[in-house]
Amino acid sequence: MSETDKRKFCGKPGRSGPPKGNANALRHGLKAGQLPADAKYIEWRMNDFRRQLEAAVLDAKGCVSLPDAAYVQTAMRWERHAALAQRWLTKQHDELKPEQRLMFSREIARASAERDKAIAALALDSKNNRLPWLMPIPNGDAEETEQ
C-alpha cells in the first residue's frame, strides 16, 4: 500500500470492507418490483434465483454484461409470473372454473418455457459444448511444453 493509499484508508487492513469474493459491485440496477406482503416468499425466491443465475453467468463468462443482465431480469420476471400464477391457482382453486384453472396452468407452463428461452439466450453452456471445429488443436508436443 502506498503512502497516499494509507492516508485515504479509514479502517483496519484485512478487516474493513466487504468479504473477498462478494458480488456487491455486480448489481446492474435493473429491478423487478415489490410483491404484496403475503407474497414476500416469492420475492425472496426470485432474489435467490437471480443471484444463482448471475453467479452462473459470471462463472461462464467472467462478467455480467448489460445484455446478460437484461436476460437475467427477463428470466426472473417469467419465473415470478409462474410463481404468482401458481400462488393464485392454489389460493383460489375452489372458486375457479375448470377453464380458468386450465388458463392458470397454461400460464405457468408458458412462463417456464419463456424463462428457459431467456436462460438459453445467456449461452451458459457454450463453453462446455463447443463444436469440434471450434476447439483448439493440440500441437502434439504437449510433453515438451509442460517441462
Backbone torsions as a table, in degrees:
resi	resn	phi	psi	omega
1	MET	NA	129.1	-179.4
2	SER	-76.4	168.9	-178.9
3	GLU	-62.8	-38.2	178.5
4	THR	-64.8	-42.0	179.2
5	ASP	-65.1	-36.1	-179.4
6	LYS	-64.6	-36.4	179.8
7	ARG	-69.2	-31.9	-179.4
8	LYS	-81.4	-20.4	-174.7
9	PHE	-79.3	127.6	-177.9
10	CYS	-122.4	64.7	179.8
11	GLY	-177.5	-174.0	179.5
12	LYS	-91.5	125.1	179.4
13	PRO	-57.3	132.1	179.8
14	GLY	84.4	-10.6	-178.5
15	ARG	-119.7	-16.5	-177.4
16	SER	-99.4	152.9	178.7
17	GLY	90.3	179.4	-177.1
18	PRO	-72.2	156.0	177.2
19	PRO	-65.1	153.2	179.7
20	LYS	-60.4	140.1	176.1
21	GLY	85.0	4.8	-180.0
22	ASN	-73.5	167.4	-175.4
23	ALA	-113.2	25.7	-178.1
24	ASN	-58.0	-39.8	-176.0
25	ALA	-78.7	-4.3	-177.0
26	LEU	-85.5	-12.7	-176.1
27	ARG	-62.2	139.6	-173.0
28	HIS	-109.1	-6.3	177.7
29	GLY	87.6	-5.4	177.4
30	LEU	-77.0	130.5	-175.8
31	LYS	-118.5	156.4	-178.5
32	ALA	-111.3	-10.3	178.1
33	GLY	97.6	161.5	-178.6
34	GLN	-93.0	147.5	176.1
35	LEU	-104.4	163.7	177.5
36	PRO	-59.2	159.5	-176.0
37	ALA	-57.4	-38.1	-178.0
38	ASP	-79.3	1.4	177.2
39	ALA	-119.7	20.5	-179.6
40	LYS	-60.5	-31.1	-179.8
41	TYR	-61.0	-32.4	177.1
42	ILE	-68.9	-41.3	178.5
43	GLU	-61.4	-42.6	178.5
44	TRP	-63.7	-42.8	177.7
45	ARG	-61.7	-40.4	-179.1
46	MET	-68.3	-38.8	177.0
47	ASN	-63.5	-40.0	177.3
48	ASP	-65.3	-42.7	177.7
49	PHE	-59.7	-45.3	179.3
50	ARG	-61.3	-45.6	179.9
51	ARG	-62.3	-41.2	178.9
52	GLN	-64.9	-41.9	-179.9
53	LEU	-67.4	-42.2	177.2
54	GLU	-63.2	-38.8	177.8
55	ALA	-64.5	-38.3	178.2
56	ALA	-65.8	-40.3	177.8
57	VAL	-64.8	-44.8	179.9
58	LEU	-61.7	-41.0	179.2
59	ASP	-66.2	-40.5	-176.8
60	ALA	-78.8	-35.2	-171.6
61	LYS	-116.3	-15.8	-179.4
62	GLY	90.3	-16.9	176.9
63	CYS	-157.6	162.8	176.4
64	VAL	-108.9	104.3	179.5
65	SER	-76.9	169.9	179.1
66	LEU	-62.2	-44.2	176.0
67	PRO	-61.6	-38.0	177.1
68	ASP	-63.6	-42.0	178.5
69	ALA	-62.1	-37.9	178.5
70	ALA	-66.6	-40.9	176.7
71	TYR	-65.5	-37.7	176.4
72	VAL	-61.8	-44.7	179.2
73	GLN	-63.0	-41.9	178.8
74	THR	-62.5	-45.4	178.6
75	ALA	-61.2	-42.0	-179.8
76	MET	-65.8	-40.5	179.6
77	ARG	-65.9	-39.0	177.2
78	TRP	-67.9	-37.6	177.2
79	GLU	-64.5	-39.9	177.4
80	ARG	-65.9	-39.0	177.5
81	HIS	-59.1	-44.8	178.7
82	ALA	-64.0	-42.9	-179.3
83	ALA	-64.7	-40.5	178.7
84	LEU	-68.8	-40.9	177.3
85	ALA	-62.5	-40.4	177.2
86	GLN	-63.5	-41.1	179.0
87	ARG	-63.2	-46.1	-179.3
88	TRP	-67.2	-38.0	177.5
89	LEU	-62.5	-42.0	-179.0
90	THR	-70.7	-45.6	-176.1
91	LYS	-68.2	-35.2	-174.1
92	GLN	-118.4	28.0	-176.8
93	HIS	-55.5	-46.0	-175.2
94	ASP	-68.8	-28.6	-179.7
95	GLU	-84.0	-14.7	-175.7
96	LEU	-85.7	145.0	173.7
97	LYS	-77.9	160.0	-180.0
98	PRO	-55.0	-37.4	178.9
99	GLU	-65.3	-38.1	179.1
100	GLN	-68.8	-38.1	176.2
101	ARG	-61.5	-42.8	177.7
102	LEU	-63.5	-38.3	179.1
103	MET	-62.4	-46.0	178.2
104	PHE	-62.9	-43.0	178.9
105	SER	-61.8	-41.2	178.3
106	ARG	-64.5	-40.2	178.2
107	GLU	-64.3	-38.3	177.9
108	ILE	-62.9	-45.8	179.9
109	ALA	-66.5	-41.7	179.7
110	ARG	-64.6	-40.7	179.1
111	ALA	-63.3	-38.1	177.5
112	SER	-64.8	-41.9	179.4
113	ALA	-65.3	-41.4	179.1
114	GLU	-67.9	-38.7	175.8
115	ARG	-59.8	-44.4	-179.8
116	ASP	-63.5	-35.0	176.7
117	LYS	-64.7	-42.2	179.6
118	ALA	-65.7	-39.2	178.1
119	ILE	-68.1	-39.7	178.1
120	ALA	-62.9	-34.1	179.6
121	ALA	-65.9	-20.1	176.8
122	LEU	-72.6	-17.7	179.2
123	ALA	53.0	50.4	-178.1
124	LEU	-72.0	-27.6	-176.7
125	ASP	-95.7	3.1	-176.9
126	SER	-65.0	-27.2	179.8
127	LYS	-68.2	-34.8	-176.4
128	ASN	-90.4	-24.4	-174.6
129	ASN	-113.5	47.8	179.7
130	ARG	-71.5	148.1	176.2
131	LEU	-71.3	146.1	-174.9
132	PRO	-56.2	-33.5	-177.5
133	TRP	-77.7	-7.1	175.8
134	LEU	-98.8	-7.8	-177.9
135	MET	-76.7	143.7	175.6
136	PRO	-67.0	143.8	-178.8
137	ILE	-92.7	125.4	177.4
138	PRO	-65.0	145.6	-174.4
139	ASN	-88.8	3.9	174.6
140	GLY	84.5	-19.5	178.8
141	ASP	-109.6	44.9	-179.4
142	ALA	-63.4	-32.7	-179.7
143	GLU	-64.8	-37.6	-179.4
144	GLU	-70.4	-35.5	-177.9
145	THR	-75.2	-23.4	-179.2
146	GLU	-76.3	-23.9	-175.9
147	GLN	-74.8	NA	NA
